[in-house]
């Protein structure tokens, strides 16, 4: 019985690093954060996903900024959708 309870706990968002970051007040993720979280390590793959509409597009914080930032709520929504459509 204890194992089924542990299985249910694994499905909760508390164990997702993205949700923990959001709970800590993080609003945006850098490309390096996406790599650290294991979402995508390759810039080329990330651009292909965005072009195909499979990953949210970044925002740029300033008029002349070249640093892409991904809103964490959009990345969480992407992750939730991916988990919901993944076969069990």
PDB file of N, CA, C and O in Angstrom:
ATOM      1  N   UNK A   1       0.816  -1.187   0.000  1.00  0.00           N
ATOM      2  CA  UNK A   1       0.000   0.000   0.000  1.00  0.00           C
ATOM      3  C   UNK A   1       0.864   1.257   0.000  1.00  0.00           C
ATOM      4  O   UNK A   1       0.514   2.252  -0.634  1.00  0.00           O
ATOM      5  N   UNK A   2       1.976   1.215   0.699  1.00  0.00           N
ATOM      6  CA  UNK A   2       2.842   2.392   0.760  1.00  0.00           C
ATOM      7  C   UNK A   2       3.405   2.720  -0.611  1.00  0.00           C
ATOM      8  O   UNK A   2       3.597   3.892  -0.934  1.00  0.00           O
ATOM      9  N   UNK A   3       3.674   1.702  -1.427  1.00  0.00           N
ATOM     10  CA  UNK A   3       4.217   1.958  -2.754  1.00  0.00           C
ATOM     11  C   UNK A   3       3.251   2.723  -3.633  1.00  0.00           C
ATOM     12  O   UNK A   3       3.670   3.609  -4.376  1.00  0.00           O
ATOM     13  N   UNK A   4       1.961   2.402  -3.567  1.00  0.00           N
ATOM     14  CA  UNK A   4       0.998   3.125  -4.400  1.00  0.00           C
ATOM     15  C   UNK A   4       0.909   4.585  -3.969  1.00  0.00           C
ATOM     16  O   UNK A   4       0.716   5.468  -4.806  1.00  0.00           O
ATOM     17  N   UNK A   5       1.047   4.845  -2.674  1.00  0.00           N
ATOM     18  CA  UNK A   5       1.040   6.215  -2.195  1.00  0.00           C
ATOM     19  C   UNK A   5       2.255   6.968  -2.728  1.00  0.00           C
ATOM     20  O   UNK A   5       2.138   8.125  -3.130  1.00  0.00           O
ATOM     21  N   UNK A   6       3.417   6.323  -2.735  1.00  0.00           N
ATOM     22  CA  UNK A   6       4.618   6.944  -3.278  1.00  0.00           C
ATOM     23  C   UNK A   6       4.471   7.201  -4.764  1.00  0.00           C
ATOM     24  O   UNK A   6       4.933   8.230  -5.256  1.00  0.00           O
ATOM     25  N   UNK A   7       3.831   6.281  -5.500  1.00  0.00           N
ATOM     26  CA  UNK A   7       3.604   6.476  -6.921  1.00  0.00           C
ATOM     27  C   UNK A   7       2.731   7.698  -7.160  1.00  0.00           C
ATOM     28  O   UNK A   7       2.980   8.470  -8.086  1.00  0.00           O
ATOM     29  N   UNK A   8       1.705   7.878  -6.328  1.00  0.00           N
ATOM     30  CA  UNK A   8       0.849   9.050  -6.463  1.00  0.00           C
ATOM     31  C   UNK A   8       1.623  10.331  -6.187  1.00  0.00           C
ATOM     32  O   UNK A   8       1.401  11.344  -6.850  1.00  0.00           O
ATOM     33  N   UNK A   9       2.523  10.295  -5.221  1.00  0.00           N
ATOM     34  CA  UNK A   9       3.313  11.482  -4.902  1.00  0.00           C
ATOM     35  C   UNK A   9       4.242  11.863  -6.038  1.00  0.00           C
ATOM     36  O   UNK A   9       4.505  13.050  -6.234  1.00  0.00           O
ATOM     37  N   UNK A  10       4.743  10.910  -6.785  1.00  0.00           N
ATOM     38  CA  UNK A  10       5.622  11.202  -7.905  1.00  0.00           C
ATOM     39  C   UNK A  10       4.899  11.970  -8.996  1.00  0.00           C
ATOM     40  O   UNK A  10       5.528  12.708  -9.754  1.00  0.00           O
ATOM     41  N   UNK A  11       3.595  11.808  -9.085  1.00  0.00           N
ATOM     42  CA  UNK A  11       2.824  12.472 -10.117  1.00  0.00           C
ATOM     43  C   UNK A  11       2.491  13.913  -9.758  1.00  0.00           C
ATOM     44  O   UNK A  11       2.050  14.670 -10.622  1.00  0.00           O
ATOM     45  N   UNK A  12       2.687  14.305  -8.523  1.00  0.00           N
ATOM     46  CA  UNK A  12       2.345  15.662  -8.135  1.00  0.00           C
ATOM     47  C   UNK A  12       3.383  16.633  -8.664  1.00  0.00           C
ATOM     48  O   UNK A  12       4.531  16.259  -8.904  1.00  0.00           O
ATOM     49  N   UNK A  13       2.977  17.871  -8.842  1.00  0.00           N
ATOM     50  CA  UNK A  13       3.862  18.884  -9.388  1.00  0.00           C
ATOM     51  C   UNK A  13       4.975  19.287  -8.432  1.00  0.00           C
ATOM     52  O   UNK A  13       5.960  19.890  -8.857  1.00  0.00           O
ATOM     53  N   UNK A  14       4.836  18.967  -7.151  1.00  0.00           N
ATOM     54  CA  UNK A  14       5.848  19.349  -6.180  1.00  0.00           C
ATOM     55  C   UNK A  14       7.217  18.801  -6.549  1.00  0.00           C
ATOM     56  O   UNK A  14       8.233  19.437  -6.269  1.00  0.00           O
ATOM     57  N   UNK A  15       7.258  17.650  -7.163  1.00  0.00           N
ATOM     58  CA  UNK A  15       8.527  17.008  -7.479  1.00  0.00           C
ATOM     59  C   UNK A  15       9.112  17.470  -8.804  1.00  0.00           C
ATOM     60  O   UNK A  15      10.221  17.071  -9.159  1.00  0.00           O
ATOM     61  N   UNK A  16       8.399  18.290  -9.527  1.00  0.00           N
ATOM     62  CA  UNK A  16       8.870  18.806 -10.806  1.00  0.00           C
ATOM     63  C   UNK A  16       9.770  20.025 -10.550  1.00  0.00           C
ATOM     64  O   UNK A  16       9.329  20.981  -9.912  1.00  0.00           O
ATOM     65  N   UNK A  17      11.018  20.010 -11.033  1.00  0.00           N
ATOM     66  CA  UNK A  17      11.908  21.145 -10.799  1.00  0.00           C
ATOM     67  C   UNK A  17      11.340  22.468 -11.319  1.00  0.00           C
ATOM     68  O   UNK A  17      11.590  23.521 -10.734  1.00  0.00           O
ATOM     69  N   UNK A  18      10.588  22.418 -12.401  1.00  0.00           N
ATOM     70  CA  UNK A  18       9.987  23.644 -12.937  1.00  0.00           C
ATOM     71  C   UNK A  18       9.034  24.272 -11.929  1.00  0.00           C
ATOM     72  O   UNK A  18       9.041  25.487 -11.734  1.00  0.00           O
ATOM     73  N   UNK A  19       8.220  23.448 -11.295  1.00  0.00           N
ATOM     74  CA  UNK A  19       7.255  23.960 -10.321  1.00  0.00           C
ATOM     75  C   UNK A  19       7.962  24.482  -9.076  1.00  0.00           C
ATOM     76  O   UNK A  19       7.515  25.449  -8.459  1.00  0.00           O
ATOM     77  N   UNK A  20       9.059  23.844  -8.712  1.00  0.00           N
ATOM     78  CA  UNK A  20       9.819  24.331  -7.562  1.00  0.00           C
ATOM     79  C   UNK A  20      10.421  25.704  -7.865  1.00  0.00           C
ATOM     80  O   UNK A  20      10.408  26.595  -7.016  1.00  0.00           O
ATOM     81  N   UNK A  21      10.952  25.869  -9.090  1.00  0.00           N
ATOM     82  CA  UNK A  21      11.503  27.169  -9.478  1.00  0.00           C
ATOM     83  C   UNK A  21      10.424  28.243  -9.473  1.00  0.00           C
ATOM     84  O   UNK A  21      10.646  29.353  -8.989  1.00  0.00           O
ATOM     85  N   UNK A  22       9.258  27.910 -10.011  1.00  0.00           N
ATOM     86  CA  UNK A  22       8.149  28.866 -10.038  1.00  0.00           C
ATOM     87  C   UNK A  22       7.733  29.237  -8.616  1.00  0.00           C
ATOM     88  O   UNK A  22       7.439  30.399  -8.334  1.00  0.00           O
ATOM     89  N   UNK A  23       7.709  28.256  -7.730  1.00  0.00           N
ATOM     90  CA  UNK A  23       7.337  28.516  -6.337  1.00  0.00           C
ATOM     91  C   UNK A  23       8.364  29.418  -5.651  1.00  0.00           C
ATOM     92  O   UNK A  23       8.035  30.155  -4.721  1.00  0.00           O
ATOM     93  N   UNK A  24       9.616  29.350  -6.124  1.00  0.00           N
ATOM     94  CA  UNK A  24      10.671  30.197  -5.564  1.00  0.00           C
ATOM     95  C   UNK A  24      10.667  31.600  -6.165  1.00  0.00           C
ATOM     96  O   UNK A  24      11.502  32.429  -5.801  1.00  0.00           O
ATOM     97  N   UNK A  25       9.742  31.875  -7.077  1.00  0.00           N
ATOM     98  CA  UNK A  25       9.617  33.216  -7.640  1.00  0.00           C
ATOM     99  C   UNK A  25      10.341  33.433  -8.957  1.00  0.00           C
ATOM    100  O   UNK A  25      10.415  34.566  -9.431  1.00  0.00           O
ATOM    101  N   UNK A  26      10.876  32.380  -9.562  1.00  0.00           N
ATOM    102  CA  UNK A  26      11.546  32.513 -10.848  1.00  0.00           C
ATOM    103  C   UNK A  26      10.488  32.746 -11.923  1.00  0.00           C
ATOM    104  O   UNK A  26       9.516  31.995 -12.010  1.00  0.00           O
ATOM    105  N   UNK A  27      10.670  33.780 -12.740  1.00  0.00           N
ATOM    106  CA  UNK A  27       9.681  34.115 -13.759  1.00  0.00           C
ATOM    107  C   UNK A  27      10.127  33.713 -15.160  1.00  0.00           C
ATOM    108  O   UNK A  27       9.295  33.437 -16.024  1.00  0.00           O
ATOM    109  N   UNK A  28      11.436  33.679 -15.383  1.00  0.00           N
ATOM    110  CA  UNK A  28      11.966  33.387 -16.713  1.00  0.00           C
ATOM    111  C   UNK A  28      13.102  32.372 -16.624  1.00  0.00           C
ATOM    112  O   UNK A  28      13.787  32.271 -15.606  1.00  0.00           O
ATOM    113  N   UNK A  29      13.284  31.630 -17.701  1.00  0.00           N
ATOM    114  CA  UNK A  29      14.372  30.662 -17.800  1.00  0.00           C
ATOM    115  C   UNK A  29      15.294  31.058 -18.949  1.00  0.00           C
ATOM    116  O   UNK A  29      14.838  31.484 -20.010  1.00  0.00           O
ATOM    117  N   UNK A  30      16.578  30.912 -18.724  1.00  0.00           N
ATOM    118  CA  UNK A  30      17.563  31.120 -19.782  1.00  0.00           C
ATOM    119  C   UNK A  30      17.778  29.803 -20.523  1.00  0.00           C
ATOM    120  O   UNK A  30      17.316  28.751 -20.081  1.00  0.00           O
ATOM    121  N   UNK A  31      18.475  29.869 -21.642  1.00  0.00           N
ATOM    122  CA  UNK A  31      18.782  28.664 -22.402  1.00  0.00           C
ATOM    123  C   UNK A  31      19.580  27.684 -21.535  1.00  0.00           C
ATOM    124  O   UNK A  31      19.368  26.474 -21.607  1.00  0.00           O
ATOM    125  N   UNK A  32      20.490  28.206 -20.721  1.00  0.00           N
ATOM    126  CA  UNK A  32      21.288  27.337 -19.845  1.00  0.00           C
ATOM    127  C   UNK A  32      20.404  26.642 -18.808  1.00  0.00           C
ATOM    128  O   UNK A  32      20.684  25.510 -18.413  1.00  0.00           O
ATOM    129  N   UNK A  33      19.339  27.317 -18.365  1.00  0.00           N
ATOM    130  CA  UNK A  33      18.403  26.691 -17.425  1.00  0.00           C
ATOM    131  C   UNK A  33      17.684  25.522 -18.094  1.00  0.00           C
ATOM    132  O   UNK A  33      17.475  24.478 -17.478  1.00  0.00           O
ATOM    133  N   UNK A  34      17.307  25.707 -19.361  1.00  0.00           N
ATOM    134  CA  UNK A  34      16.636  24.628 -20.090  1.00  0.00           C
ATOM    135  C   UNK A  34      17.555  23.409 -20.189  1.00  0.00           C
ATOM    136  O   UNK A  34      17.099  22.270 -20.082  1.00  0.00           O
ATOM    137  N   UNK A  35      18.846  23.653 -20.393  1.00  0.00           N
ATOM    138  CA  UNK A  35      19.805  22.553 -20.467  1.00  0.00           C
ATOM    139  C   UNK A  35      19.985  21.897 -19.103  1.00  0.00           C
ATOM    140  O   UNK A  35      20.008  20.671 -19.004  1.00  0.00           O
ATOM    141  N   UNK A  36      20.112  22.699 -18.059  1.00  0.00           N
ATOM    142  CA  UNK A  36      20.295  22.172 -16.704  1.00  0.00           C
ATOM    143  C   UNK A  36      19.107  21.324 -16.273  1.00  0.00           C
ATOM    144  O   UNK A  36      19.272  20.301 -15.608  1.00  0.00           O
ATOM    145  N   UNK A  37      17.902  21.757 -16.656  1.00  0.00           N
ATOM    146  CA  UNK A  37      16.692  21.018 -16.303  1.00  0.00           C
ATOM    147  C   UNK A  37      16.488  19.781 -17.178  1.00  0.00           C
ATOM    148  O   UNK A  37      15.576  18.991 -16.936  1.00  0.00           O
ATOM    149  N   UNK A  38      17.327  19.614 -18.182  1.00  0.00           N
ATOM    150  CA  UNK A  38      17.220  18.449 -19.061  1.00  0.00           C
ATOM    151  C   UNK A  38      16.140  18.586 -20.118  1.00  0.00           C
ATOM    152  O   UNK A  38      15.733  17.594 -20.722  1.00  0.00           O
ATOM    153  N   UNK A  39      15.672  19.803 -20.345  1.00  0.00           N
ATOM    154  CA  UNK A  39      14.625  20.015 -21.338  1.00  0.00           C
ATOM    155  C   UNK A  39      15.212  19.944 -22.736  1.00  0.00           C
ATOM    156  O   UNK A  39      14.707  19.221 -23.594  1.00  0.00           O
ATOM    157  N   UNK A  40      16.274  20.692 -22.962  1.00  0.00           N
ATOM    158  CA  UNK A  40      16.926  20.682 -24.265  1.00  0.00           C
ATOM    159  C   UNK A  40      18.331  21.237 -24.117  1.00  0.00           C
ATOM    160  O   UNK A  40      18.512  22.345 -23.612  1.00  0.00           O
ATOM    161  N   UNK A  41      19.320  20.481 -24.553  1.00  0.00           N
ATOM    162  CA  UNK A  41      20.708  20.907 -24.460  1.00  0.00           C
ATOM    163  C   UNK A  41      21.220  21.518 -25.756  1.00  0.00           C
ATOM    164  O   UNK A  41      22.225  22.228 -25.747  1.00  0.00           O
ATOM    165  N   UNK A  42      20.558  21.258 -26.845  1.00  0.00           N
ATOM    166  CA  UNK A  42      21.023  21.698 -28.156  1.00  0.00           C
ATOM    167  C   UNK A  42      20.262  22.938 -28.624  1.00  0.00           C
ATOM    168  O   UNK A  42      19.031  22.955 -28.631  1.00  0.00           O
ATOM    169  N   UNK A  43      21.010  23.981 -29.016  1.00  0.00           N
ATOM    170  CA  UNK A  43      20.372  25.184 -29.545  1.00  0.00           C
ATOM    171  C   UNK A  43      19.628  24.874 -30.840  1.00  0.00           C
ATOM    172  O   UNK A  43      18.541  25.399 -31.082  1.00  0.00           O
ATOM    173  N   UNK A  44      20.216  24.024 -31.663  1.00  0.00           N
ATOM    174  CA  UNK A  44      19.596  23.674 -32.940  1.00  0.00           C
ATOM    175  C   UNK A  44      18.265  22.967 -32.717  1.00  0.00           C
ATOM    176  O   UNK A  44      17.273  23.306 -33.361  1.00  0.00           O
ATOM    177  N   UNK A  45      18.229  22.000 -31.824  1.00  0.00           N
ATOM    178  CA  UNK A  45      16.986  21.287 -31.529  1.00  0.00           C
ATOM    179  C   UNK A  45      15.941  22.235 -30.962  1.00  0.00           C
ATOM    180  O   UNK A  45      14.766  22.167 -31.325  1.00  0.00           O
ATOM    181  N   UNK A  46      16.371  23.110 -30.077  1.00  0.00           N
ATOM    182  CA  UNK A  46      15.449  24.077 -29.482  1.00  0.00           C
ATOM    183  C   UNK A  46      14.822  24.954 -30.570  1.00  0.00           C
ATOM    184  O   UNK A  46      13.615  25.193 -30.552  1.00  0.00           O
ATOM    185  N   UNK A  47      15.624  25.428 -31.506  1.00  0.00           N
ATOM    186  CA  UNK A  47      15.099  26.259 -32.598  1.00  0.00           C
ATOM    187  C   UNK A  47      14.156  25.455 -33.497  1.00  0.00           C
ATOM    188  O   UNK A  47      13.143  25.980 -33.958  1.00  0.00           O
ATOM    189  N   UNK A  48      14.478  24.206 -33.742  1.00  0.00           N
ATOM    190  CA  UNK A  48      13.587  23.361 -34.554  1.00  0.00           C
ATOM    191  C   UNK A  48      12.248  23.164 -33.853  1.00  0.00           C
ATOM    192  O   UNK A  48      11.195  23.232 -34.488  1.00  0.00           O
ATOM    193  N   UNK A  49      12.286  22.919 -32.540  1.00  0.00           N
ATOM    194  CA  UNK A  49      11.044  22.746 -31.775  1.00  0.00           C
ATOM    195  C   UNK A  49      10.191  24.010 -31.851  1.00  0.00           C
ATOM    196  O   UNK A  49       8.974  23.938 -32.027  1.00  0.00           O
ATOM    197  N   UNK A  50      10.842  25.172 -31.716  1.00  0.00           N
ATOM    198  CA  UNK A  50      10.091  26.433 -31.753  1.00  0.00           C
ATOM    199  C   UNK A  50       9.508  26.676 -33.143  1.00  0.00           C
ATOM    200  O   UNK A  50       8.355  27.090 -33.268  1.00  0.00           O
ATOM    201  N   UNK A  51      10.289  26.422 -34.178  1.00  0.00           N
ATOM    202  CA  UNK A  51       9.804  26.628 -35.548  1.00  0.00           C
ATOM    203  C   UNK A  51       8.631  25.715 -35.864  1.00  0.00           C
ATOM    204  O   UNK A  51       7.723  26.091 -36.605  1.00  0.00           O
ATOM    205  N   UNK A  52       8.652  24.520 -35.303  1.00  0.00           N
ATOM    206  CA  UNK A  52       7.574  23.556 -35.542  1.00  0.00           C
ATOM    207  C   UNK A  52       6.380  23.797 -34.606  1.00  0.00           C
ATOM    208  O   UNK A  52       5.355  23.125 -34.726  1.00  0.00           O
ATOM    209  N   UNK A  53       6.509  24.738 -33.692  1.00  0.00           N
ATOM    210  CA  UNK A  53       5.425  25.023 -32.752  1.00  0.00           C
ATOM    211  C   UNK A  53       5.348  24.047 -31.601  1.00  0.00           C
ATOM    212  O   UNK A  53       4.317  23.952 -30.936  1.00  0.00           O
ATOM    213  N   UNK A  54       6.440  23.310 -31.351  1.00  0.00           N
ATOM    214  CA  UNK A  54       6.457  22.319 -30.273  1.00  0.00           C
ATOM    215  C   UNK A  54       7.014  22.856 -28.960  1.00  0.00           C
ATOM    216  O   UNK A  54       7.004  22.153 -27.950  1.00  0.00           O
ATOM    217  N   UNK A  55       7.496  24.083 -28.965  1.00  0.00           N
ATOM    218  CA  UNK A  55       8.054  24.680 -27.746  1.00  0.00           C
ATOM    219  C   UNK A  55       7.771  26.174 -27.793  1.00  0.00           C
ATOM    220  O   UNK A  55       7.790  26.771 -28.869  1.00  0.00           O
ATOM    221  N   UNK A  56       7.505  26.794 -26.629  1.00  0.00           N
ATOM    222  CA  UNK A  56       7.201  28.236 -26.625  1.00  0.00           C
ATOM    223  C   UNK A  56       8.373  29.076 -27.141  1.00  0.00           C
ATOM    224  O   UNK A  56       9.538  28.716 -26.975  1.00  0.00           O
ATOM    225  N   UNK A  57       8.044  30.166 -27.751  1.00  0.00           N
ATOM    226  CA  UNK A  57       9.066  31.093 -28.221  1.00  0.00           C
ATOM    227  C   UNK A  57       9.516  31.978 -27.054  1.00  0.00           C
ATOM    228  O   UNK A  57       8.741  32.248 -26.137  1.00  0.00           O
ATOM    229  N   UNK A  58      10.776  32.428 -27.100  1.00  0.00           N
ATOM    230  CA  UNK A  58      11.276  33.261 -26.008  1.00  0.00           C
ATOM    231  C   UNK A  58      10.809  34.707 -26.137  1.00  0.00           C
ATOM    232  O   UNK A  58      10.283  35.127 -27.168  1.00  0.00           O
ATOM    233  N   UNK A  59      11.017  35.437 -25.071  1.00  0.00           N
ATOM    234  CA  UNK A  59      10.829  36.887 -25.079  1.00  0.00           C
ATOM    235  C   UNK A  59      12.212  37.502 -24.872  1.00  0.00           C
ATOM    236  O   UNK A  59      13.134  36.847 -24.385  1.00  0.00           O
ATOM    237  N   UNK A  60      12.333  38.746 -25.244  1.00  0.00           N
ATOM    238  CA  UNK A  60      13.595  39.466 -25.077  1.00  0.00           C
ATOM    239  C   UNK A  60      13.317  40.664 -24.175  1.00  0.00           C
ATOM    240  O   UNK A  60      12.478  41.503 -24.503  1.00  0.00           O
ATOM    241  N   UNK A  61      14.019  40.751 -23.032  1.00  0.00           N
ATOM    242  CA  UNK A  61      13.659  41.718 -21.999  1.00  0.00           C
ATOM    243  C   UNK A  61      13.855  43.188 -22.373  1.00  0.00           C
ATOM    244  O   UNK A  61      13.126  44.047 -21.877  1.00  0.00           O
ATOM    245  N   UNK A  62      14.797  43.484 -23.211  1.00  0.00           N
ATOM    246  CA  UNK A  62      15.048  44.877 -23.557  1.00  0.00           C
ATOM    247  C   UNK A  62      14.987  45.089 -25.052  1.00  0.00           C
ATOM    248  O   UNK A  62      14.983  44.136 -25.831  1.00  0.00           O
ATOM    249  N   UNK A  63      14.939  46.344 -25.442  1.00  0.00           N
ATOM    250  CA  UNK A  63      14.827  46.675 -26.853  1.00  0.00           C
ATOM    251  C   UNK A  63      16.015  46.135 -27.646  1.00  0.00           C
ATOM    252  O   UNK A  63      15.845  45.640 -28.760  1.00  0.00           O
ATOM    253  N   UNK A  64      17.208  46.227 -27.079  1.00  0.00           N
ATOM    254  CA  UNK A  64      18.409  45.767 -27.770  1.00  0.00           C
ATOM    255  C   UNK A  64      18.916  44.427 -27.244  1.00  0.00           C
ATOM    256  O   UNK A  64      20.023  44.010 -27.584  1.00  0.00           O
ATOM    257  N   UNK A  65      18.132  43.761 -26.435  1.00  0.00           N
ATOM    258  CA  UNK A  65      18.565  42.514 -25.820  1.00  0.00           C
ATOM    259  C   UNK A  65      18.626  41.381 -26.840  1.00  0.00           C
ATOM    260  O   UNK A  65      17.756  41.233 -27.697  1.00  0.00           O
ATOM    261  N   UNK A  66      19.677  40.598 -26.712  1.00  0.00           N
ATOM    262  CA  UNK A  66      19.818  39.410 -27.555  1.00  0.00           C
ATOM    263  C   UNK A  66      19.732  38.139 -26.715  1.00  0.00           C
ATOM    264  O   UNK A  66      19.972  37.038 -27.211  1.00  0.00           O
ATOM    265  N   UNK A  67      19.389  38.303 -25.447  1.00  0.00           N
ATOM    266  CA  UNK A  67      19.283  37.172 -24.540  1.00  0.00           C
ATOM    267  C   UNK A  67      17.852  36.653 -24.525  1.00  0.00           C
ATOM    268  O   UNK A  67      16.949  37.324 -24.025  1.00  0.00           O
ATOM    269  N   UNK A  68      17.643  35.450 -25.076  1.00  0.00           N
ATOM    270  CA  UNK A  68      16.281  34.911 -25.046  1.00  0.00           C
ATOM    271  C   UNK A  68      15.922  34.408 -23.651  1.00  0.00           C
ATOM    272  O   UNK A  68      16.725  33.754 -22.986  1.00  0.00           O
ATOM    273  N   UNK A  69      14.715  34.720 -23.226  1.00  0.00           N
ATOM    274  CA  UNK A  69      14.207  34.247 -21.944  1.00  0.00           C
ATOM    275  C   UNK A  69      12.842  33.618 -22.183  1.00  0.00           C
ATOM    276  O   UNK A  69      12.010  34.157 -22.912  1.00  0.00           O
ATOM    277  N   UNK A  70      12.630  32.471 -21.557  1.00  0.00           N
ATOM    278  CA  UNK A  70      11.353  31.781 -21.694  1.00  0.00           C
ATOM    279  C   UNK A  70      10.542  31.979 -20.423  1.00  0.00           C
ATOM    280  O   UNK A  70      11.022  31.673 -19.331  1.00  0.00           O
ATOM    281  N   UNK A  71       9.311  32.489 -20.548  1.00  0.00           N
ATOM    282  CA  UNK A  71       8.457  32.615 -19.358  1.00  0.00           C
ATOM    283  C   UNK A  71       8.221  31.229 -18.744  1.00  0.00           C
ATOM    284  O   UNK A  71       7.821  30.293 -19.436  1.00  0.00           O
ATOM    285  N   UNK A  72       8.469  31.115 -17.461  1.00  0.00           N
ATOM    286  CA  UNK A  72       8.394  29.809 -16.818  1.00  0.00           C
ATOM    287  C   UNK A  72       6.984  29.233 -16.885  1.00  0.00           C
ATOM    288  O   UNK A  72       6.823  28.016 -16.965  1.00  0.00           O
ATOM    289  N   UNK A  73       5.963  30.083 -16.854  1.00  0.00           N
ATOM    290  CA  UNK A  73       4.598  29.558 -16.919  1.00  0.00           C
ATOM    291  C   UNK A  73       4.313  28.907 -18.274  1.00  0.00           C
ATOM    292  O   UNK A  73       3.559  27.936 -18.343  1.00  0.00           O
ATOM    293  N   UNK A  74       4.910  29.433 -19.359  1.00  0.00           N
ATOM    294  CA  UNK A  74       4.731  28.818 -20.679  1.00  0.00           C
ATOM    295  C   UNK A  74       5.485  27.491 -20.777  1.00  0.00           C
ATOM    296  O   UNK A  74       5.007  26.543 -21.399  1.00  0.00           O
ATOM    297  N   UNK A  75       6.662  27.432 -20.160  1.00  0.00           N
ATOM    298  CA  UNK A  75       7.436  26.185 -20.169  1.00  0.00           C
ATOM    299  C   UNK A  75       6.729  25.134 -19.312  1.00  0.00           C
ATOM    300  O   UNK A  75       6.726  23.954 -19.663  1.00  0.00           O
ATOM    301  N   UNK A  76       6.136  25.545 -18.203  1.00  0.00           N
ATOM    302  CA  UNK A  76       5.374  24.617 -17.366  1.00  0.00           C
ATOM    303  C   UNK A  76       4.171  24.093 -18.134  1.00  0.00           C
ATOM    304  O   UNK A  76       3.875  22.899 -18.085  1.00  0.00           O
ATOM    305  N   UNK A  77       3.476  24.973 -18.841  1.00  0.00           N
ATOM    306  CA  UNK A  77       2.322  24.536 -19.642  1.00  0.00           C
ATOM    307  C   UNK A  77       2.762  23.550 -20.722  1.00  0.00           C
ATOM    308  O   UNK A  77       2.076  22.558 -20.971  1.00  0.00           O
ATOM    309  N   UNK A  78       3.900  23.814 -21.364  1.00  0.00           N
ATOM    310  CA  UNK A  78       4.450  22.897 -22.368  1.00  0.00           C
ATOM    311  C   UNK A  78       4.753  21.541 -21.723  1.00  0.00           C
ATOM    312  O   UNK A  78       4.414  20.493 -22.273  1.00  0.00           O
ATOM    313  N   UNK A  79       5.392  21.575 -20.556  1.00  0.00           N
ATOM    314  CA  UNK A  79       5.753  20.342 -19.851  1.00  0.00           C
ATOM    315  C   UNK A  79       4.509  19.559 -19.440  1.00  0.00           C
ATOM    316  O   UNK A  79       4.464  18.338 -19.593  1.00  0.00           O
ATOM    317  N   UNK A  80       3.505  20.253 -18.923  1.00  0.00           N
ATOM    318  CA  UNK A  80       2.264  19.580 -18.525  1.00  0.00           C
ATOM    319  C   UNK A  80       1.579  18.932 -19.726  1.00  0.00           C
ATOM    320  O   UNK A  80       1.076  17.812 -19.634  1.00  0.00           O
ATOM    321  N   UNK A  81       1.563  19.644 -20.850  1.00  0.00           N
ATOM    322  CA  UNK A  81       0.955  19.106 -22.066  1.00  0.00           C
ATOM    323  C   UNK A  81       1.733  17.878 -22.559  1.00  0.00           C
ATOM    324  O   UNK A  81       1.139  16.889 -22.989  1.00  0.00           O
ATOM    325  N   UNK A  82       3.045  17.954 -22.491  1.00  0.00           N
ATOM    326  CA  UNK A  82       3.877  16.836 -22.910  1.00  0.00           C
ATOM    327  C   UNK A  82       3.620  15.605 -22.032  1.00  0.00           C
ATOM    328  O   UNK A  82       3.503  14.488 -22.536  1.00  0.00           O
ATOM    329  N   UNK A  83       3.533  15.819 -20.730  1.00  0.00           N
ATOM    330  CA  UNK A  83       3.271  14.708 -19.811  1.00  0.00           C
ATOM    331  C   UNK A  83       1.869  14.129 -20.020  1.00  0.00           C
ATOM    332  O   UNK A  83       1.672  12.920 -19.897  1.00  0.00           O
ATOM    333  N   UNK A  84       0.903  14.984 -20.334  1.00  0.00           N
ATOM    334  CA  UNK A  84      -0.476  14.519 -20.521  1.00  0.00           C
ATOM    335  C   UNK A  84      -0.633  13.690 -21.792  1.00  0.00           C
ATOM    336  O   UNK A  84      -1.473  12.792 -21.846  1.00  0.00           O
ATOM    337  N   UNK A  85       0.164  13.983 -22.808  1.00  0.00           N
ATOM    338  CA  UNK A  85       0.041  13.269 -24.077  1.00  0.00           C
ATOM    339  C   UNK A  85       0.994  12.101 -24.203  1.00  0.00           C
ATOM    340  O   UNK A  85       0.911  11.330 -25.159  1.00  0.00           O
ATOM    341  N   UNK A  86       1.901  11.960 -23.245  1.00  0.00           N
ATOM    342  CA  UNK A  86       2.875  10.862 -23.273  1.00  0.00           C
ATOM    343  C   UNK A  86       2.193   9.563 -22.851  1.00  0.00           C
ATOM    344  O   UNK A  86       1.463   9.541 -21.860  1.00  0.00           O
ATOM    345  N   UNK A  87       2.424   8.482 -23.596  1.00  0.00           N
ATOM    346  CA  UNK A  87       1.827   7.192 -23.197  1.00  0.00           C
ATOM    347  C   UNK A  87       2.356   6.759 -21.828  1.00  0.00           C
ATOM    348  O   UNK A  87       3.512   7.005 -21.484  1.00  0.00           O
ATOM    349  N   UNK A  88       1.495   6.117 -21.069  1.00  0.00           N
ATOM    350  CA  UNK A  88       1.877   5.677 -19.719  1.00  0.00           C
ATOM    351  C   UNK A  88       2.802   4.498 -19.740  1.00  0.00           C
ATOM    352  O   UNK A  88       3.210   4.014 -18.685  1.00  0.00           O
TER     353      UNK A  88
END
